[in-house]
Amino acid sequence: MKVSNSKKKKKKKLVVKSNVYVRIRPKAYDGSGHDQNGESVAKSLDGWTLNSIKLNNAYMFSDRVEEYKFPKLVLGEDASQDDLFDTTMDGLFPRFLKFGGYDVIFFAYGQTGTGKTHSIFGPENSFSEDGSSSWGIYPRLIYHTLSRMHDESSSIQSSLFVSATEFYLGECFDLFANKKKVSIHRDSNNIIGSRWVPIHSMADLFPLIHILFKLRSARHTAMNQSHVDHGGSSRSHCVLSIRLVQRRLSDNMFHDRVFDLIDLAGAERPEKTGERSNASMFLYEMYQGNELSTGSQAFVINYELSQIRTEIENVTFNFRHKKSHHPPRQLSLPINSFISGRLGNRAFLGMLITLSQAPQCGWETWFSLQYGEAMTQLRARISPRSPSPYVDLRKSTKASLDSYAKLLSSPPPPSSPKYRFFCLKKEVYQDFKSKLFFLKSVSPS
């Protein structure tokens, strides 16, 4: 028997780090929660350079200036939306656009009212072709992706889809399907049952953004007040997913990837909402079945944000000790399970931290800087996903879908021990159904 000395080369995994950017909210003198005439607290923003943030720390026996050097770049109060997009997307967006490229996950984190949602979307009255200079990251991503699809249309057939999922009080809802409840896949940690809306032009996107602002959970708070053109503080996490599906015409190869833009709920101490709360008050309101107070919402939001940070630290620990990352399966909130599934080995990473200059916001600024510092420690090994032969992939996906359809044709009663496994099979069926849907979107005519 002839023995070959040639060994099959393994695909190398890229080791990527998370780049964290900071944006400073302009000073305000309007009587709002971020007014510069507010009462000073023990910590306060002292200044910044292009790559560092200084924080005064006069707490208990400490009286010094702390310097945080983790930011990739600090965008000052005069930074435009153009500056924001060009800076934060420089190393991420090209990797997503390239055929055979990568998934991307980008977070926006900060105290409520510091400009997270403004940075992601832009002003609520800017969603028209005339308002493009004010657009935030999300509409700009769509615009540039559509432009790239048009430029490559002679060699690559492309389809673009968007979905929007709200994570609110331990549950998740599809914002493009009138807040229909959806779930997280137990194995893949993908969102199951969400509606993917095709986007052919910016005119398709603008109505969807208005739906997002209308349906997303928001509330008037002391730090982020609602008015005619603004819904107030976002009380939920919102995952904006952009899926680019492509088939290369020269060799009939298929590839798709997802850009997840995550607008995290505004972080603040419950008393900053204008209402106090704690675990006992939250549980009492839940038991009574009443709508949660703004303070209790803040309590839940902070708990969810702390869980996300813990998962970031777990992934970092596993990387340093050369351990595999396994997303939590039990006692995990949906937002944590979803993000954990993305952090392990699937996506390039980035984060925007937004900060207030108001003297009364020093503690929230410190919390945000601690969060950003933890994020910069994150490392992940990413396995590239090579393009697949279109015809073979479509045939195998259709065969798998038909096979699971037969398995699901006779569901057991909910009281049966087999019902749990039936639900698992149903999740797999939904996965194959989605894959076939995307494959058909770039089918040869």
C-alpha angles and dihedrals in degrees: 000000000000114000118206119215093202114107125205108250116236119225110254118236118229117232108219133182129207116252112212122201128192127213121194118217113231116252116268132207099179105106092258126133089271096051112140091227092067123123114277122242132199094277128045141167107263101182145293146233129202091280108020145054125211121209127189110227116193099156123141106314096350121097109165145103117260118208121206113201100177100099117108085207137348116223109207128216092274094056114124128219087255090056091049095052096042092049103042098038098044096098098028112041097056090054089054096046097051116096105252089022133138143274116253132205120193125182132202113202135171149101115310112271096025096108109269096132091039089054093048099043111008126226114336091239095053101077100114134084088263093057097057094117089063097045118123128223097285101058090040091055090053093046095051093043091054090049091051091048090053093049092051098039093111092060106023130043109215141184126189125206135177134198133180125206126187119208107202129167095338097316135089130224136188107239092194092056100052092273095304110179115254133178144218120255110246094224109025095032088222121142110261123213100011120146117245111207119204116234119205099160141000088264087069091054103049097067089049092054090052088052089052093054092045098049104032114103110256135159139192109253135172091253098043113028124197123232139158095293098032132054095208128236118001106239096188141053114251124203113200108194123195115192121194113196118190143176118194109223099208096064103008093243121159131215136163134178140176134229110203115198109191120198102193120208117266112275119221141136110270092242090058089066089066092256131079123226143165138176093282093051091047093051091046092053091047091050092050091051092232126142108272117256118242089253092054090048088055089050091055093043092053091049091052092047091051090051091052091050090049090053091050089053091048092053090048091050092049091050094051091050093043093243127146117253117237118184114232116267102186133054090000124138115236094247090052093048092049096049093042090056090053098046100058109071109324114080149037109245139224140157140196119208117197120203137192124223093206112121093227091058098064096112093051089048089054091049090051093049091050089052092049092048091053090050093054089058090060117111128176137182109228122203112211115235109220121213115267132220104268099216095047093046093050092049094049092045092050091048092050091047092052091047093054091044088061091048090053095047093092109040117194119233115274090247092059120101087230093062093083091057089046089057091050091052089049090056091052089048090054090051093054091044090056092047092053090048091056093044091054091052090071097035117144109261 
